[in-house]
Amino acid sequence: DKCRVPMESNLWIYNKKDDDEELLLANVEALRNQLRKTERNLQNLGEELSSTSSSEQSVHSSHFSEFVGLTLEDLVESSCTEFQNYSAHKSAGKMSHQSRDSQRKCQTKSHPVSTAFNKSMEQENEHLREKLNTLREQNASLTSQNHCLMNKIETINFELTQSKTRISFLESALGTHSVSI
């Protein structure tokens, strides 16, 4: 019996280590997938923003604002949820002390990082908003200039047509006058 007890406890420790490693690997894989998804979304957004002309940016700015509210906490919380779901699935509904501890660690560790990240993201967002406002002002100015130029072109075209008509009339009048001489 005495020999069996340490052996069973060793098996329990090894099983626990295997479960910990499995959980860790699952967490790493979930983080990698989330990172890939985020990178794809950022690349798509960057391509979309770079491909739009300045006149179309106001249309897409509302689309861009959907992404502004995303914070590191959102990502960490969703990752924690995924890990908890995996852990719950793995233990078939039983919540172990380990998963509760990892849940607490995940929630407490995300806070200091997320506040620093939030501050830098807020600064970047503010900078981008200022840039967007500047671009909107430039766009409005260019649109106004464009309207003025279009009006001038229409006026010049009208005057040109009138001048051509006068020349044609004068030529015909001159032609009839020279025929009568």
Backbone bond lengths (Angstrom), bond angles and torsions (degrees), N, CA, C in turn:
res aa  C-N    CA-C-N  psi(-1)  N-CA   C-N-CA  omega(-1)  CA-C   N-CA-C  phi
1 D - - - 1.452 - - 1.525 111.86 -
2 K 1.342 115.97 -43.60 1.462 119.33 -178.48 1.520 111.22 -63.64
3 C 1.323 116.92 -35.41 1.464 120.11 178.52 1.521 111.22 -70.15
4 R 1.309 116.03 -32.94 1.465 120.33 -177.72 1.523 112.85 -72.43
5 V 1.280 117.75 -35.28 1.458 121.09 -176.04 1.527 111.34 -62.29
6 P 1.342 119.01 -51.43 1.460 117.05 178.28 1.520 111.77 -62.00
7 M 1.314 116.27 -35.19 1.455 119.64 -179.76 1.531 110.53 -64.03
8 E 1.328 115.90 -44.21 1.464 119.56 178.41 1.529 110.79 -65.43
9 S 1.327 117.04 -40.90 1.461 118.93 179.43 1.522 110.53 -67.12
10 N 1.349 117.50 -35.14 1.459 120.37 175.57 1.522 110.59 -64.12
11 L 1.322 116.67 -41.36 1.464 120.25 177.77 1.523 110.13 -62.75
12 W 1.332 115.56 -41.23 1.458 119.59 179.02 1.523 110.27 -62.66
13 I 1.345 117.15 -41.51 1.469 121.47 178.82 1.519 109.96 -63.99
14 Y 1.346 116.92 -45.03 1.463 119.82 179.52 1.523 111.10 -63.59
15 N 1.334 116.42 -41.68 1.467 119.61 177.68 1.524 110.57 -63.05
16 K 1.335 115.65 -40.31 1.454 119.42 178.99 1.528 109.97 -64.44
17 K 1.344 117.04 -41.59 1.461 120.42 178.08 1.518 110.49 -63.60
18 D 1.335 116.33 -41.73 1.465 119.96 178.05 1.524 110.62 -61.66
19 D 1.343 115.67 -43.03 1.465 119.42 178.27 1.526 110.92 -64.19
20 D 1.351 115.73 -41.46 1.468 119.85 178.28 1.521 110.39 -62.01
21 E 1.330 116.31 -44.49 1.463 120.05 179.95 1.523 110.78 -64.99
22 E 1.335 116.29 -41.01 1.463 119.94 178.42 1.525 110.80 -62.54
23 L 1.322 115.17 -43.75 1.461 120.09 179.11 1.525 110.39 -64.34
24 L 1.327 116.14 -42.67 1.459 120.56 178.68 1.526 110.80 -62.14
25 L 1.326 117.09 -45.05 1.466 120.78 178.45 1.525 111.11 -62.87
26 A 1.318 116.26 -40.29 1.466 119.76 178.13 1.530 110.31 -64.68
27 N 1.335 116.47 -40.10 1.469 120.69 178.20 1.518 111.19 -63.72
28 V 1.334 116.02 -43.85 1.466 120.48 178.91 1.522 110.11 -62.11
29 E 1.316 116.88 -44.61 1.465 120.98 -179.95 1.531 110.89 -63.20
30 A 1.330 116.79 -41.98 1.468 120.07 178.80 1.531 110.62 -64.28
31 L 1.336 116.98 -40.23 1.467 120.30 177.23 1.518 111.30 -64.22
32 R 1.324 116.90 -42.18 1.465 120.35 178.11 1.521 110.86 -61.26
33 N 1.322 116.14 -44.20 1.472 119.73 179.16 1.523 110.97 -62.56
34 Q 1.323 116.52 -42.58 1.469 120.71 178.92 1.521 110.22 -63.57
35 L 1.338 116.75 -41.22 1.462 121.27 179.29 1.522 110.93 -64.60
36 R 1.322 117.33 -43.61 1.473 120.57 177.98 1.527 110.55 -60.63
37 K 1.324 115.20 -43.98 1.469 120.15 -179.65 1.532 110.35 -62.57
38 T 1.331 116.22 -43.68 1.462 120.77 179.08 1.521 110.97 -64.01
39 E 1.348 116.90 -42.99 1.465 120.40 178.62 1.523 111.08 -62.17
40 R 1.334 117.13 -42.70 1.470 119.88 178.20 1.521 110.45 -61.81
41 N 1.330 116.79 -44.40 1.465 120.31 179.55 1.522 111.32 -61.97
42 L 1.330 116.67 -41.80 1.463 119.97 178.89 1.521 111.40 -66.88
43 Q 1.337 117.56 -40.70 1.461 120.40 177.90 1.518 110.66 -63.58
44 N 1.330 116.24 -44.93 1.466 119.90 179.02 1.520 110.81 -61.38
45 L 1.319 116.39 -42.37 1.458 120.29 179.62 1.519 110.48 -65.29
46 G 1.339 117.07 -42.46 1.461 120.86 178.32 1.510 111.88 -62.05
47 E 1.337 116.50 -44.02 1.462 120.29 178.10 1.522 110.63 -63.59
48 E 1.323 115.63 -41.13 1.464 119.75 -179.15 1.528 110.60 -64.36
49 L 1.339 116.00 -42.89 1.465 119.24 -179.89 1.516 111.73 -68.27
50 S 1.337 117.56 -38.79 1.464 119.26 -178.59 1.521 112.09 -73.73
51 S 1.319 117.48 -25.64 1.464 119.60 -178.17 1.523 113.19 -85.29
52 T 1.319 117.68 -15.14 1.465 119.25 -179.04 1.514 109.96 -83.07
53 S 1.326 115.94 143.93 1.468 120.23 176.64 1.515 108.55 -80.58
54 S 1.316 116.78 168.22 1.461 119.87 -176.69 1.523 111.73 -63.40
55 S 1.319 117.46 -28.28 1.468 118.69 179.22 1.516 111.83 -75.45
56 E 1.327 116.76 -23.75 1.457 120.17 179.86 1.516 112.29 -90.51
57 Q 1.321 118.16 -11.12 1.456 120.39 -175.71 1.514 112.12 -63.95
58 S 1.319 118.47 -33.08 1.454 119.38 -179.96 1.520 110.67 -66.16
59 V 1.332 117.21 -31.56 1.463 120.83 177.77 1.515 109.94 -68.70
60 H 1.347 115.92 -41.70 1.455 120.18 -176.32 1.520 113.04 -84.15
61 S 1.328 118.29 -11.77 1.459 119.62 -178.43 1.522 110.71 -65.38
62 S 1.328 117.72 -33.37 1.455 119.22 176.84 1.516 110.23 -68.31
63 H 1.334 117.45 -34.23 1.462 121.68 176.30 1.520 110.04 -66.22
64 F 1.354 116.24 -38.74 1.460 120.82 -179.79 1.515 110.55 -67.42
65 S 1.330 118.04 -35.32 1.454 120.68 -176.49 1.523 112.30 -64.78
66 E 1.335 118.02 -18.65 1.459 119.75 175.68 1.526 111.01 -63.76
67 F 1.322 117.76 -29.93 1.450 121.30 -175.73 1.522 112.31 -89.52
68 V 1.320 117.91 -13.57 1.450 121.23 -174.32 1.522 111.07 -64.56
69 G 1.323 119.51 -35.66 1.451 122.94 -176.34 1.510 115.34 -74.60
70 L 1.315 119.29 -5.42 1.453 122.26 -178.28 1.520 109.49 -73.79
71 T 1.332 116.02 126.75 1.459 120.44 -180.00 1.514 109.51 -121.38
72 L 1.330 115.16 170.13 1.459 120.17 177.23 1.518 110.19 -62.95
73 E 1.337 116.82 -34.96 1.460 119.92 178.36 1.523 111.16 -58.75
74 D 1.332 116.33 -40.29 1.460 119.73 178.20 1.515 110.45 -58.60
75 L 1.332 115.58 -45.48 1.461 119.46 -179.32 1.516 111.33 -67.57
76 V 1.341 116.74 -43.05 1.458 120.38 -178.60 1.514 109.96 -66.19
77 E 1.327 116.93 -43.73 1.456 119.72 179.81 1.516 111.15 -63.40
78 S 1.330 117.62 -40.93 1.460 118.75 178.94 1.514 110.11 -67.39
79 S 1.342 117.60 -36.43 1.454 120.57 177.80 1.513 109.98 -66.37
80 C 1.340 115.99 -43.01 1.462 119.06 178.26 1.513 110.38 -61.22
81 T 1.318 116.25 -41.12 1.459 120.12 178.64 1.516 110.64 -62.16
82 E 1.335 116.39 -42.62 1.459 119.20 178.39 1.518 110.82 -61.79
83 F 1.338 116.32 -40.84 1.451 119.70 -179.27 1.523 110.20 -67.52
84 Q 1.326 116.37 -39.85 1.455 119.97 179.00 1.522 110.04 -64.77
85 N 1.332 116.26 -41.48 1.459 119.74 177.98 1.511 110.83 -61.64
86 Y 1.322 116.50 -41.79 1.462 120.26 178.90 1.514 109.75 -63.45
87 S 1.336 116.08 -45.08 1.454 120.97 -179.29 1.525 110.42 -63.14
88 A 1.337 116.15 -42.94 1.463 119.95 179.55 1.521 110.61 -64.48
89 H 1.314 116.34 -40.73 1.464 120.59 178.31 1.521 110.37 -64.76
90 K 1.315 116.61 -40.23 1.457 122.39 -176.88 1.514 110.40 -66.08
91 S 1.318 117.37 -40.32 1.460 119.98 -176.65 1.526 111.99 -93.10
92 A 1.312 116.92 8.49 1.474 123.07 176.61 1.520 112.19 53.67
93 G 1.325 115.25 51.41 1.454 119.71 172.67 1.514 114.52 93.89
94 K 1.331 119.55 -13.32 1.463 121.07 179.89 1.514 108.91 -89.05
95 M 1.322 115.79 130.74 1.454 118.63 177.96 1.517 108.09 -98.44
96 S 1.318 116.65 113.28 1.464 121.29 -177.87 1.517 110.17 -82.95
97 H 1.325 114.72 166.41 1.465 119.57 175.58 1.516 109.71 -62.63
98 Q 1.319 115.77 -35.99 1.464 120.54 -178.47 1.521 111.09 -61.74
99 S 1.326 118.00 -45.25 1.460 119.63 -177.99 1.524 110.91 -68.66
100 R 1.351 117.04 -34.91 1.462 119.58 176.24 1.527 110.44 -65.31
101 D 1.348 115.32 -41.14 1.462 119.47 178.20 1.520 110.90 -64.13
102 S 1.332 117.26 -44.72 1.465 119.86 -179.57 1.520 110.25 -65.32
103 Q 1.338 115.88 -33.25 1.459 120.34 177.75 1.530 109.76 -64.35
104 R 1.343 116.22 -45.63 1.458 120.08 178.93 1.522 111.25 -63.54
105 K 1.349 116.42 -43.50 1.463 120.84 179.76 1.516 110.12 -60.94
106 C 1.307 116.19 -43.37 1.460 121.10 -178.50 1.524 110.18 -62.25
107 Q 1.333 116.56 -41.55 1.456 120.02 -178.18 1.520 111.55 -71.57
108 T 1.341 118.55 -39.92 1.455 119.94 -177.02 1.509 112.12 -77.75
109 K 1.312 118.85 -33.98 1.458 121.01 -179.18 1.516 111.71 -71.71
110 S 1.297 118.57 -27.33 1.461 120.87 -176.24 1.526 112.14 -73.31
111 H 1.331 117.72 -25.16 1.462 120.71 -174.10 1.518 114.91 -64.21
112 P 1.355 120.87 -53.71 1.468 118.89 -178.40 1.526 112.42 -62.46
113 V 1.299 116.96 -39.99 1.461 120.55 -179.53 1.517 109.87 -66.43
114 S 1.330 115.80 -42.04 1.459 118.93 -175.30 1.525 111.98 -68.74
115 T 1.335 118.50 -33.50 1.461 118.42 -179.96 1.522 110.98 -68.14
116 A 1.329 117.25 -41.49 1.468 119.76 176.77 1.519 110.10 -65.67
117 F 1.309 115.52 -42.15 1.461 120.76 179.01 1.523 109.96 -64.25
118 N 1.340 116.70 -42.05 1.469 120.84 178.79 1.518 111.27 -60.74
119 K 1.340 116.93 -42.01 1.464 120.03 -179.99 1.517 110.79 -62.72
120 S 1.329 116.42 -45.13 1.469 118.27 -179.87 1.525 110.53 -67.72
121 M 1.324 117.34 -36.72 1.466 120.34 178.18 1.524 110.51 -67.70
122 E 1.327 117.12 -38.85 1.465 119.99 177.84 1.524 110.65 -63.67
123 Q 1.348 116.34 -41.35 1.462 120.04 177.70 1.521 110.43 -63.31
124 E 1.333 115.73 -44.27 1.468 119.40 179.06 1.522 110.64 -64.32
125 N 1.335 116.84 -41.94 1.465 120.66 177.95 1.525 110.99 -61.46
126 E 1.330 116.89 -42.43 1.461 120.65 179.01 1.526 110.30 -62.90
127 H 1.329 115.95 -43.13 1.468 120.53 177.93 1.530 110.29 -61.05
128 L 1.331 116.57 -43.43 1.470 120.52 179.50 1.525 111.48 -67.07
129 R 1.336 117.05 -36.38 1.471 119.98 176.80 1.529 110.86 -63.79
130 E 1.348 115.69 -42.76 1.464 119.45 177.96 1.522 110.58 -61.98
131 K 1.326 115.93 -42.84 1.465 120.39 178.11 1.525 110.36 -61.75
132 L 1.330 115.79 -43.89 1.460 120.74 179.89 1.525 110.78 -62.33
133 N 1.326 117.15 -43.32 1.467 120.46 178.28 1.522 111.27 -62.83
134 T 1.341 116.56 -40.99 1.467 120.45 177.29 1.523 110.18 -61.77
135 L 1.330 116.21 -44.73 1.469 120.17 179.04 1.524 111.52 -64.01
136 R 1.320 116.70 -37.54 1.467 119.85 177.74 1.529 110.90 -64.68
137 E 1.342 116.02 -41.95 1.467 119.66 178.17 1.525 110.57 -63.28
138 Q 1.338 116.26 -43.94 1.465 120.07 178.02 1.525 110.39 -62.63
139 N 1.312 116.19 -40.68 1.464 121.18 179.32 1.525 110.41 -62.65
140 A 1.327 116.98 -44.20 1.470 120.64 178.82 1.527 110.54 -63.19
141 S 1.331 116.70 -41.82 1.463 120.75 178.80 1.524 110.77 -63.63
142 L 1.325 116.75 -45.58 1.468 120.66 179.24 1.526 111.53 -64.59
143 T 1.319 116.78 -37.64 1.463 120.47 177.85 1.525 110.08 -64.00
144 S 1.326 116.60 -42.83 1.465 120.87 178.08 1.529 110.88 -62.72
145 Q 1.332 116.31 -45.38 1.468 120.42 177.49 1.525 110.64 -61.06
146 N 1.316 116.09 -39.90 1.466 121.23 179.19 1.528 110.73 -60.94
147 H 1.332 116.93 -44.26 1.469 120.59 178.45 1.532 111.06 -62.47
148 C 1.327 116.20 -42.53 1.473 119.70 178.61 1.523 110.58 -61.57
149 L 1.330 116.34 -45.24 1.468 120.00 179.73 1.526 111.76 -64.00
150 M 1.325 116.72 -39.53 1.470 120.00 178.23 1.531 110.14 -63.21
151 N 1.329 117.26 -41.24 1.469 120.65 177.53 1.526 111.14 -63.17
152 K 1.341 116.92 -41.81 1.469 120.39 178.30 1.526 110.43 -63.23
153 I 1.326 116.65 -41.81 1.476 120.32 179.18 1.523 110.36 -61.76
154 E 1.331 116.69 -44.21 1.467 119.96 178.62 1.532 110.76 -61.81
155 T 1.323 116.93 -42.98 1.468 120.98 179.03 1.525 110.62 -62.51
156 I 1.327 116.86 -45.48 1.471 121.05 179.92 1.524 110.63 -64.52
157 N 1.331 117.18 -40.81 1.473 120.17 177.31 1.529 110.98 -61.90
158 F 1.328 117.02 -41.47 1.459 120.92 178.50 1.529 110.61 -63.33
159 E 1.347 116.02 -45.56 1.470 120.13 179.07 1.526 110.86 -63.87
160 L 1.324 117.24 -38.59 1.463 121.67 178.34 1.530 110.78 -63.57
161 T 1.319 115.53 -44.07 1.467 119.48 178.06 1.529 110.33 -62.27
162 Q 1.327 117.47 -43.21 1.468 120.99 177.57 1.531 111.12 -61.58
163 S 1.332 116.11 -42.68 1.476 119.87 179.71 1.520 110.61 -63.83
164 K 1.332 117.27 -42.16 1.471 120.55 178.53 1.529 110.47 -62.53
165 T 1.322 115.69 -39.86 1.464 119.99 179.21 1.527 110.07 -64.57
166 R 1.330 118.16 -43.48 1.468 122.17 178.18 1.528 111.17 -62.46
167 I 1.347 115.28 -43.89 1.471 119.30 179.42 1.521 109.96 -62.04
168 S 1.312 115.69 -44.58 1.465 120.11 179.35 1.524 110.19 -61.61
169 F 1.315 116.92 -42.52 1.459 121.40 179.09 1.531 110.59 -64.68
170 L 1.340 116.12 -44.04 1.467 120.16 179.55 1.530 110.99 -65.41
171 E 1.346 116.81 -39.67 1.465 119.74 177.89 1.528 110.76 -62.39
172 S 1.322 115.80 -44.28 1.467 118.44 179.79 1.528 110.80 -67.37
173 A 1.330 116.40 -37.54 1.469 120.00 177.46 1.516 110.10 -66.45
174 L 1.318 117.24 -40.74 1.452 121.71 178.68 1.530 110.21 -66.50
175 G 1.340 116.04 -38.53 1.464 120.74 178.07 1.509 111.78 -65.02
176 T 1.293 118.77 -41.87 1.460 121.23 178.22 1.515 110.56 -71.00
177 H 1.308 117.38 -32.67 1.455 121.23 178.42 1.528 110.20 -69.28
178 S 1.341 117.44 -41.15 1.467 120.23 179.32 1.528 111.23 -71.12
179 V 1.305 118.26 -29.95 1.463 121.32 177.62 1.524 109.59 -68.95
180 S 1.303 117.08 -37.35 1.459 120.22 -179.12 1.517 112.35 -74.34
181 I 1.275 119.69 -19.37 1.467 121.90 179.36 1.475 107.38 -78.98
